[in-house]
Amino acid sequence: MDTVDIRPRTVIGDLKSTDRSGVFRELVSHLVDMKLLPQDQQDPVLTALELREQKLTTAIGNSLALP
C-alpha cells in the first residue's frame, strides 16, 4: 500500500465521529473524495486500519492520532 503525505488537504480538523471505527470511515472517505484513494480500496484500507489498531494504538493523546 502506498502512503499519503500529510498535507493540509489530507487533514480533517473537525471529525463528526466519536468512535475509532467511525473516525477511520471518515478519514478513508475523505481520501476517496480527494481522489487520493481509489473507491475500490476503501474497504481493504478500513480493514488494514482496524488490524493495525489492534496490534498497537495510533492514538497520541488529546484527541490526536496518526492512523
Phi, psi and omega in degrees: 000135176284156177261162178243130176294146175279112180227160182309322182286347178261358181261134176245115183271344185230075179285146179272328184287152179243356178241160186303312181298320178295319178297316178301317179298317178298315181297314182292320177299321178298316179297323176294314180300324181277003180063029177261351179217128178295144181307320184288354178261357184301308181295315177299325179290318177300317178298316180297320178296316179296317178296319179297318182294329178293328180283316182199128183295149177260002180291135179259323182131165181053040179064028179242134177214154177235079182289000000 
